[in-house]
Amino acid sequence: MKQVLIVDDSKDIIDVIKEELMEKNVKIFTTSNGKDAFEIVKKNEIDFVISDIRMPDGDGVELLKNINSLKEKKPKIILMTGFAEISKDEALKNGCYAFLKKPLDWKELSNLADKLISE
């Protein structure tokens, strides 16, 4: 069973993404901040992360860089944002698997999740 981490400071966004993924037979972890997210990744075999870019204690690009610094198996990372200050190119340059704009296209997110689950 694949393991997924959802990171967003909005409980509503976490709940909607979680609901979307629950039917895909994955184990889901959630948190609202980058610090806890990094600890979850270090302590579990997370296959992919869906993270907001803007969070109170840092940002998703910082989380991406921290995860990429790990020597162990690294999860794929999908970053999402409702703000234009972070470009898709910058996110992809830093090793982001996919970059989504909010409001999320649920079909696109579902298709990405299906692809990552089947890998």
PLY file of the C-alpha trace (Angstrom):
ply
format ascii 1.0
element vertex 119
property float x
property float y
property float z
element edge 118
property int vertex1
property int vertex2
end_header
0.00 0.00 0.00
1.36 3.40 -1.00
1.75 6.07 1.65
0.85 9.70 0.98
1.48 12.86 2.98
-0.80 15.89 2.55
0.57 19.21 3.83
-1.55 22.34 3.95
-2.36 24.94 6.59
-6.03 24.74 5.56
-7.88 21.84 7.20
-10.57 22.15 4.52
-8.03 21.58 1.72
-6.53 18.61 3.59
-10.00 17.10 4.09
-10.96 17.45 0.42
-7.67 15.96 -0.85
-7.88 13.19 1.74
-11.42 12.37 0.61
-10.25 12.28 -3.02
-7.40 9.87 -2.16
-9.23 7.58 0.28
-10.84 5.62 -2.55
-7.40 4.89 -4.01
-6.37 2.44 -1.26
-3.48 4.49 0.15
-2.38 5.22 3.70
-2.72 8.95 4.30
-0.74 11.15 6.66
-1.63 14.82 7.13
-0.08 17.87 8.75
-0.43 21.61 8.57
3.25 22.60 8.57
6.59 21.90 6.94
8.47 20.99 10.11
6.07 18.18 10.99
5.92 17.11 7.35
9.69 16.65 7.22
9.58 14.54 10.41
6.81 12.36 8.95
8.85 11.80 5.78
11.94 10.89 7.83
10.04 8.39 10.00
7.83 6.72 7.36
8.11 5.26 3.88
6.17 8.06 2.19
5.74 7.48 -1.55
4.52 10.96 -2.44
3.78 14.30 -0.85
1.10 16.81 -1.83
2.10 20.14 -0.28
0.96 23.71 -0.33
3.73 26.20 -1.01
2.66 28.86 1.50
2.61 27.75 5.13
3.03 29.66 8.40
6.36 28.04 9.35
8.06 27.97 5.95
7.12 26.99 2.49
6.70 23.98 0.25
9.87 24.72 -1.72
11.84 24.67 1.54
10.18 21.35 2.41
11.04 20.06 -1.08
14.71 20.99 -0.59
14.80 19.37 2.87
13.29 16.16 1.55
15.70 16.13 -1.40
18.61 16.39 1.06
17.71 13.02 2.56
19.95 10.11 1.63
17.18 7.51 1.88
14.35 6.90 -0.55
12.81 10.23 -1.47
9.10 10.65 -2.13
7.84 12.41 -5.22
6.49 15.86 -4.41
3.48 17.67 -5.85
3.42 21.36 -4.93
0.28 23.46 -5.10
-0.30 27.18 -4.72
-2.89 29.86 -5.13
-0.21 32.54 -5.47
1.80 33.53 -8.51
5.04 34.47 -6.73
6.42 30.96 -7.09
6.79 29.97 -10.69
6.27 26.49 -12.01
9.80 26.58 -13.46
11.32 27.36 -10.06
9.40 24.52 -8.42
10.36 22.03 -11.13
13.99 23.18 -11.04
14.07 22.26 -7.35
12.91 18.70 -8.04
9.15 19.04 -7.85
7.33 16.17 -9.58
4.31 18.31 -10.47
3.03 21.81 -9.82
-0.65 22.60 -9.41
-2.44 25.94 -9.16
-5.29 26.51 -6.73
-8.16 26.22 -7.02
-7.18 22.65 -7.71
-8.29 20.74 -10.76
-9.45 17.59 -8.96
-9.28 15.46 -12.09
-5.65 16.50 -12.65
-4.77 15.73 -9.03
-6.56 12.39 -9.22
-4.72 11.46 -12.44
-1.34 12.40 -10.88
-2.14 10.33 -7.80
-3.15 7.34 -9.95
0.13 7.59 -11.85
2.21 7.76 -8.66
0.27 4.93 -7.02
0.86 2.66 -10.02
4.64 3.26 -10.06
0 1
1 2
2 3
3 4
4 5
5 6
6 7
7 8
8 9
9 10
10 11
11 12
12 13
13 14
14 15
15 16
16 17
17 18
18 19
19 20
20 21
21 22
22 23
23 24
24 25
25 26
26 27
27 28
28 29
29 30
30 31
31 32
32 33
33 34
34 35
35 36
36 37
37 38
38 39
39 40
40 41
41 42
42 43
43 44
44 45
45 46
46 47
47 48
48 49
49 50
50 51
51 52
52 53
53 54
54 55
55 56
56 57
57 58
58 59
59 60
60 61
61 62
62 63
63 64
64 65
65 66
66 67
67 68
68 69
69 70
70 71
71 72
72 73
73 74
74 75
75 76
76 77
77 78
78 79
79 80
80 81
81 82
82 83
83 84
84 85
85 86
86 87
87 88
88 89
89 90
90 91
91 92
92 93
93 94
94 95
95 96
96 97
97 98
98 99
99 100
100 101
101 102
102 103
103 104
104 105
105 106
106 107
107 108
108 109
109 110
110 111
111 112
112 113
113 114
114 115
115 116
116 117
117 118
